[in-house]
Amino acid sequence: MVLLDNDSFLNSLNKLYTTHKTKGSVWVTMKRFVESDDNPKHKKGEKVEKTDDEEPKCLIRATDGRKKISTIVPQKDVQLFQSSYKNIILSHYDNLKKIQKTPKVEQKKKPAARKAN
């Protein structure tokens, strides 16, 4: 998985949507990013200092099944990132298929059988 800065991620995401314009899917996931001690980038025995005043971050991943990209968005950049992300989504919104609704067949209810007294 490739960790990109926010602008590069948005450009790559735009390219992913463009390449899959006629066929294929792109999945985007978002979740809270938490630094952990078991992160493979940290050396063994090295502890991550946890502070309560640490700024929350959001991990955003996108994949088409072959290519994977990701970015980490700090809280201060969320508004700018979301507005750029919204523009990309809206520009590729017309690529979605319309779901064909099948007409529901109404079943006639049978009248309840009356018991003779």
Backbone as JSON Lines, residues from 0, in Angstrom:
{"i":0,"aa":"M","n":[0.85,-1.17,0.0],"ca":[0.0,0.0,0.0],"c":[0.9,1.23,0.0]}
{"i":1,"aa":"V","n":[0.53,2.19,-0.79],"ca":[1.32,3.39,-0.94],"c":[0.71,4.5,-0.09]}
{"i":2,"aa":"L","n":[1.5,5.06,0.82],"ca":[1.04,6.17,1.65],"c":[1.44,7.47,0.95]}
{"i":3,"aa":"L","n":[0.44,8.26,0.57],"ca":[0.67,9.49,-0.18],"c":[0.27,10.7,0.65]}
{"i":4,"aa":"D","n":[0.75,11.87,0.24],"ca":[0.24,13.09,0.87],"c":[-1.16,13.35,0.31]}
{"i":5,"aa":"N","n":[-1.89,14.27,0.91],"ca":[-3.3,14.46,0.6],"c":[-3.56,14.83,-0.86]}
{"i":6,"aa":"D","n":[-2.78,15.76,-1.41],"ca":[-3.0,16.17,-2.8],"c":[-2.69,15.05,-3.79]}
{"i":7,"aa":"S","n":[-1.62,14.32,-3.55],"ca":[-1.28,13.2,-4.42],"c":[-2.33,12.1,-4.34]}
{"i":8,"aa":"F","n":[-2.86,11.88,-3.14],"ca":[-3.92,10.89,-2.96],"c":[-5.15,11.27,-3.78]}
{"i":9,"aa":"L","n":[-5.55,12.53,-3.7],"ca":[-6.73,12.97,-4.44],"c":[-6.51,12.86,-5.95]}
{"i":10,"aa":"N","n":[-5.31,13.18,-6.42],"ca":[-5.01,13.03,-7.85],"c":[-5.05,11.56,-8.27]}
{"i":11,"aa":"S","n":[-4.47,10.68,-7.44],"ca":[-4.49,9.25,-7.75],"c":[-5.9,8.68,-7.69]}
{"i":12,"aa":"L","n":[-6.69,9.16,-6.74],"ca":[-8.08,8.72,-6.64],"c":[-8.87,9.14,-7.87]}
{"i":13,"aa":"N","n":[-8.63,10.34,-8.34],"ca":[-9.28,10.82,-9.56],"c":[-8.9,9.93,-10.75]}
{"i":14,"aa":"K","n":[-7.63,9.54,-10.83],"ca":[-7.19,8.65,-11.91],"c":[-7.84,7.28,-11.79]}
{"i":15,"aa":"L","n":[-7.97,6.77,-10.55],"ca":[-8.63,5.48,-10.35],"c":[-10.07,5.52,-10.85]}
{"i":16,"aa":"Y","n":[-10.79,6.56,-10.49],"ca":[-12.17,6.69,-10.94],"c":[-12.24,6.83,-12.46]}
{"i":17,"aa":"T","n":[-11.3,7.55,-13.05],"ca":[-11.29,7.74,-14.5],"c":[-11.02,6.43,-15.23]}
{"i":18,"aa":"T","n":[-10.07,5.63,-14.73],"ca":[-9.75,4.37,-15.4],"c":[-10.88,3.36,-15.29]}
{"i":19,"aa":"H","n":[-11.69,3.48,-14.26],"ca":[-12.81,2.55,-14.08],"c":[-14.14,3.21,-14.41]}
{"i":20,"aa":"K","n":[-14.1,4.11,-15.37],"ca":[-15.31,4.85,-15.74],"c":[-16.37,3.95,-16.35]}
{"i":21,"aa":"T","n":[-15.96,3.04,-17.22],"ca":[-16.93,2.2,-17.9],"c":[-17.09,0.83,-17.25]}
{"i":22,"aa":"K","n":[-16.04,0.34,-16.62],"ca":[-16.12,-0.99,-16.04],"c":[-15.23,-1.07,-14.81]}
{"i":23,"aa":"G","n":[-15.73,-1.68,-13.76],"ca":[-14.94,-1.87,-12.56],"c":[-15.46,-1.06,-11.4]}
{"i":24,"aa":"S","n":[-14.85,-1.27,-10.24],"ca":[-15.27,-0.59,-9.02],"c":[-14.07,-0.01,-8.29]}
{"i":25,"aa":"V","n":[-14.35,1.0,-7.49],"ca":[-13.33,1.6,-6.62],"c":[-13.93,1.65,-5.22]}
{"i":26,"aa":"W","n":[-13.19,1.13,-4.25],"ca":[-13.64,1.14,-2.87],"c":[-12.82,2.14,-2.07]}
{"i":27,"aa":"V","n":[-13.51,2.94,-1.27],"ca":[-12.85,3.93,-0.42],"c":[-13.3,3.66,1.02]}
{"i":28,"aa":"T","n":[-12.32,3.58,1.93],"ca":[-12.64,3.38,3.34],"c":[-11.99,4.48,4.15]}
{"i":29,"aa":"M","n":[-12.66,4.84,5.23],"ca":[-12.15,5.87,6.14],"c":[-12.27,5.36,7.56]}
{"i":30,"aa":"K","n":[-11.22,5.59,8.35],"ca":[-11.29,5.23,9.76],"c":[-10.33,6.09,10.55]}
{"i":31,"aa":"R","n":[-10.51,6.1,11.85],"ca":[-9.64,6.89,12.71],"c":[-8.27,6.24,12.75]}
{"i":32,"aa":"F","n":[-7.24,7.06,12.65],"ca":[-5.87,6.58,12.67],"c":[-5.31,6.74,14.07]}
{"i":33,"aa":"V","n":[-4.8,5.64,14.61],"ca":[-4.21,5.65,15.95],"c":[-2.81,5.08,15.84]}
{"i":34,"aa":"E","n":[-1.83,5.83,16.32],"ca":[-0.45,5.33,16.36],"c":[-0.4,4.17,17.34]}
{"i":35,"aa":"S","n":[0.31,3.1,16.99],"ca":[0.41,1.96,17.89],"c":[1.86,1.5,17.99]}
{"i":36,"aa":"D","n":[2.15,0.75,19.04],"ca":[3.5,0.24,19.25],"c":[3.86,-0.85,18.26]}
{"i":37,"aa":"D","n":[2.87,-1.56,17.75],"ca":[3.15,-2.67,16.85],"c":[3.21,-2.25,15.38]}
{"i":38,"aa":"N","n":[3.34,-0.97,15.13],"ca":[3.49,-0.46,13.77],"c":[4.84,-0.95,13.22]}
{"i":39,"aa":"P","n":[4.87,-1.57,12.04],"ca":[6.13,-2.1,11.51],"c":[7.18,-1.04,11.21]}
{"i":40,"aa":"K","n":[6.79,0.23,11.14],"ca":[7.77,1.28,10.87],"c":[8.63,1.58,12.09]}
{"i":41,"aa":"H","n":[8.15,1.21,13.27],"ca":[8.9,1.46,14.49],"c":[9.89,0.32,14.72]}
{"i":42,"aa":"K","n":[11.04,0.67,15.25],"ca":[12.03,-0.34,15.57],"c":[11.58,-1.11,16.8]}
{"i":43,"aa":"K","n":[12.06,-2.36,16.91],"ca":[11.69,-3.16,18.07],"c":[12.22,-2.52,19.33]}
{"i":44,"aa":"G","n":[11.41,-2.51,20.34],"ca":[11.82,-1.93,21.62],"c":[11.56,-0.44,21.71]}
{"i":45,"aa":"E","n":[11.29,0.2,20.58],"ca":[11.03,1.64,20.59],"c":[9.58,1.87,20.99]}
{"i":46,"aa":"K","n":[9.35,2.71,21.95],"ca":[8.0,3.0,22.43],"c":[7.47,4.27,21.78]}
{"i":47,"aa":"V","n":[6.21,4.28,21.48],"ca":[5.56,5.46,20.94],"c":[5.0,6.24,22.11]}
{"i":48,"aa":"E","n":[5.36,7.51,22.18],"ca":[4.86,8.34,23.26],"c":[3.41,8.71,22.97]}
{"i":49,"aa":"K","n":[2.55,8.35,23.9],"ca":[1.14,8.66,23.74],"c":[0.81,9.87,24.59]}
{"i":50,"aa":"T","n":[0.22,10.86,23.94],"ca":[-0.18,12.06,24.66],"c":[-1.67,12.27,24.47]}
{"i":51,"aa":"D","n":[-2.28,12.85,25.47],"ca":[-3.72,13.08,25.39],"c":[-4.06,14.22,24.44]}
{"i":52,"aa":"D","n":[-3.12,15.14,24.24],"ca":[-3.4,16.29,23.38],"c":[-3.01,16.03,21.92]}
{"i":53,"aa":"E","n":[-2.8,14.76,21.57],"ca":[-2.45,14.43,20.19],"c":[-3.64,14.7,19.27]}
{"i":54,"aa":"E","n":[-3.36,15.3,18.14],"ca":[-4.39,15.66,17.18],"c":[-4.98,14.41,16.52]}
{"i":55,"aa":"P","n":[-6.31,14.27,16.48],"ca":[-6.92,13.11,15.81],"c":[-6.62,13.14,14.3]}
{"i":56,"aa":"K","n":[-6.47,11.95,13.74],"ca":[-6.17,11.82,12.31],"c":[-7.11,10.79,11.7]}
{"i":57,"aa":"C","n":[-7.3,10.89,10.41],"ca":[-8.18,9.98,9.68],"c":[-7.35,9.26,8.61]}
{"i":58,"aa":"L","n":[-7.44,7.94,8.6],"ca":[-6.76,7.13,7.59],"c":[-7.76,6.84,6.48]}
{"i":59,"aa":"I","n":[-7.4,7.2,5.27],"ca":[-8.29,7.0,4.12],"c":[-7.57,6.1,3.12]}
{"i":60,"aa":"R","n":[-8.25,5.03,2.74],"ca":[-7.69,4.07,1.8],"c":[-8.6,3.95,0.59]}
{"i":61,"aa":"A","n":[-8.0,3.7,-0.55],"ca":[-8.77,3.47,-1.78],"c":[-8.11,2.34,-2.55]}
{"i":62,"aa":"T","n":[-8.92,1.5,-3.16],"ca":[-8.39,0.4,-3.95],"c":[-9.36,0.07,-5.08]}
{"i":63,"aa":"D","n":[-8.8,-0.48,-6.14],"ca":[-9.62,-0.99,-7.23],"c":[-9.49,-2.5,-7.33]}
{"i":64,"aa":"G","n":[-8.87,-3.1,-6.34],"ca":[-8.63,-4.54,-6.34],"c":[-7.2,-4.87,-6.72]}
{"i":65,"aa":"R","n":[-6.56,-3.99,-7.45],"ca":[-5.17,-4.18,-7.85],"c":[-4.26,-3.14,-7.21]}
{"i":66,"aa":"K","n":[-4.6,-1.9,-7.39],"ca":[-3.79,-0.8,-6.89],"c":[-4.38,-0.29,-5.59]}
{"i":67,"aa":"K","n":[-3.52,-0.06,-4.59],"ca":[-3.97,0.43,-3.29],"c":[-3.25,1.73,-2.98]}
{"i":68,"aa":"I","n":[-4.01,2.73,-2.54],"ca":[-3.43,4.0,-2.12],"c":[-4.03,4.39,-0.79]}
{"i":69,"aa":"S","n":[-3.31,5.2,-0.03],"ca":[-3.82,5.65,1.26],"c":[-3.2,6.99,1.62]}
{"i":70,"aa":"T","n":[-3.84,7.67,2.56],"ca":[-3.33,8.93,3.08],"c":[-3.81,9.09,4.51]}
{"i":71,"aa":"I","n":[-3.13,9.94,5.24],"ca":[-3.52,10.27,6.61],"c":[-3.83,11.76,6.64]}
{"i":72,"aa":"V","n":[-5.06,12.09,7.06],"ca":[-5.51,13.48,7.07],"c":[-5.59,13.95,8.52]}
{"i":73,"aa":"P","n":[-4.8,14.97,8.88],"ca":[-4.91,15.52,10.24],"c":[-6.19,16.34,10.38]}
{"i":74,"aa":"Q","n":[-6.59,16.56,11.62],"ca":[-7.86,17.24,11.89],"c":[-7.91,18.63,11.28]}
{"i":75,"aa":"K","n":[-6.8,19.33,11.27],"ca":[-6.81,20.71,10.77],"c":[-7.05,20.78,9.26]}
{"i":76,"aa":"D","n":[-6.79,19.7,8.52],"ca":[-6.95,19.68,7.07],"c":[-8.22,18.98,6.6]}
{"i":77,"aa":"V","n":[-9.06,18.56,7.52],"ca":[-10.23,17.76,7.15],"c":[-11.2,18.53,6.26]}
{"i":78,"aa":"Q","n":[-11.49,19.78,6.57],"ca":[-12.45,20.55,5.78],"c":[-11.99,20.72,4.33]}
{"i":79,"aa":"L","n":[-10.73,21.06,4.15],"ca":[-10.17,21.23,2.81],"c":[-10.18,19.91,2.05]}
{"i":80,"aa":"F","n":[-9.79,18.83,2.74],"ca":[-9.76,17.51,2.1],"c":[-11.16,17.07,1.7]}
{"i":81,"aa":"Q","n":[-12.13,17.26,2.59],"ca":[-13.49,16.82,2.29],"c":[-14.1,17.59,1.12]}
{"i":82,"aa":"S","n":[-13.81,18.87,1.03],"ca":[-14.36,19.63,-0.1],"c":[-13.73,19.17,-1.42]}
{"i":83,"aa":"S","n":[-12.44,18.87,-1.41],"ca":[-11.79,18.36,-2.62],"c":[-12.3,16.96,-2.96]}
{"i":84,"aa":"Y","n":[-12.47,16.14,-1.94],"ca":[-12.99,14.77,-2.13],"c":[-14.42,14.82,-2.68]}
{"i":85,"aa":"K","n":[-15.22,15.74,-2.17],"ca":[-16.6,15.89,-2.64],"c":[-16.63,16.25,-4.12]}
{"i":86,"aa":"N","n":[-15.73,17.14,-4.55],"ca":[-15.68,17.53,-5.96],"c":[-15.33,16.35,-6.85]}
{"i":87,"aa":"I","n":[-14.42,15.5,-6.39],"ca":[-14.05,14.32,-7.17],"c":[-15.23,13.36,-7.27]}
{"i":88,"aa":"I","n":[-15.9,13.14,-6.14],"ca":[-17.05,12.24,-6.13],"c":[-18.15,12.76,-7.06]}
{"i":89,"aa":"L","n":[-18.44,14.05,-6.98],"ca":[-19.5,14.61,-7.82],"c":[-19.15,14.57,-9.3]}
{"i":90,"aa":"S","n":[-17.86,14.73,-9.63],"ca":[-17.48,14.7,-11.04],"c":[-17.59,13.3,-11.63]}
{"i":91,"aa":"H","n":[-17.5,12.27,-10.79],"ca":[-17.61,10.89,-11.26],"c":[-18.93,10.25,-10.86]}
{"i":92,"aa":"Y","n":[-19.85,11.04,-10.36],"ca":[-21.13,10.54,-9.89],"c":[-21.98,9.98,-11.03]}
{"i":93,"aa":"D","n":[-21.83,10.52,-12.23],"ca":[-22.64,10.07,-13.36],"c":[-22.22,8.69,-13.85]}
{"i":94,"aa":"N","n":[-21.12,8.15,-13.35],"ca":[-20.66,6.83,-13.77],"c":[-21.41,5.71,-13.06]}
{"i":95,"aa":"L","n":[-22.22,6.05,-12.06],"ca":[-22.93,5.02,-11.32],"c":[-24.07,4.45,-12.14]}
{"i":96,"aa":"K","n":[-24.32,3.17,-11.96],"ca":[-25.44,2.53,-12.63],"c":[-26.72,2.85,-11.88]}
{"i":97,"aa":"K","n":[-27.79,3.02,-12.64],"ca":[-29.09,3.16,-12.01],"c":[-29.63,1.77,-11.72]}
{"i":98,"aa":"I","n":[-30.18,1.61,-10.55],"ca":[-30.76,0.33,-10.18],"c":[-32.14,0.23,-10.81]}
{"i":99,"aa":"Q","n":[-32.35,-0.84,-11.54],"ca":[-33.64,-1.07,-12.18],"c":[-34.58,-1.69,-11.16]}
{"i":100,"aa":"K","n":[-35.63,-0.98,-10.84],"ca":[-36.61,-1.5,-9.89],"c":[-37.59,-2.39,-10.64]}
{"i":101,"aa":"T","n":[-37.8,-3.56,-10.08],"ca":[-38.78,-4.46,-10.68],"c":[-40.13,-4.17,-10.05]}
{"i":102,"aa":"P","n":[-41.16,-4.15,-10.87],"ca":[-42.49,-3.87,-10.3],"c":[-42.92,-5.0,-9.37]}
{"i":103,"aa":"K","n":[-43.47,-4.63,-8.25],"ca":[-43.92,-5.64,-7.29],"c":[-45.27,-6.19,-7.74]}
{"i":104,"aa":"V","n":[-45.39,-7.48,-7.68],"ca":[-46.64,-8.13,-8.04],"c":[-47.49,-8.19,-6.78]}
{"i":105,"aa":"E","n":[-48.64,-7.58,-6.86],"ca":[-49.52,-7.58,-5.7],"c":[-50.29,-8.89,-5.66]}
{"i":106,"aa":"Q","n":[-50.22,-9.53,-4.53],"ca":[-50.96,-10.77,-4.36],"c":[-52.31,-10.45,-3.74]}
{"i":107,"aa":"K","n":[-53.32,-11.04,-4.3],"ca":[-54.66,-10.82,-3.76],"c":[-54.83,-11.68,-2.52]}
{"i":108,"aa":"K","n":[-55.33,-11.07,-1.49],"ca":[-55.56,-11.81,-0.26],"c":[-56.84,-12.62,-0.4]}
{"i":109,"aa":"K","n":[-56.76,-13.84,0.07],"ca":[-57.93,-14.71,0.05],"c":[-58.83,-14.32,1.22]}
{"i":110,"aa":"P","n":[-60.12,-14.27,0.99],"ca":[-61.01,-13.98,2.12],"c":[-60.97,-15.12,3.12]}
{"i":111,"aa":"A","n":[-61.01,-14.77,4.37],"ca":[-60.95,-15.77,5.43],"c":[-62.19,-16.65,5.37]}
{"i":112,"aa":"A","n":[-61.99,-17.95,5.53],"ca":[-63.11,-18.9,5.5],"c":[-63.91,-18.75,6.78]}
{"i":113,"aa":"R","n":[-65.21,-18.66,6.63],"ca":[-66.07,-18.5,7.8],"c":[-66.53,-19.86,8.3]}
{"i":114,"aa":"K","n":[-66.52,-19.96,9.59],"ca":[-66.97,-21.21,10.2],"c":[-68.48,-21.15,10.41]}
{"i":115,"aa":"A","n":[-69.11,-22.24,10.16],"ca":[-70.56,-22.32,10.39],"c":[-70.81,-22.71,11.83]}
{"i":116,"aa":"N","n":[-71.7,-22.02,12.48],"ca":[-72.03,-22.34,13.87],"c":[-73.09,-23.38,13.95]}
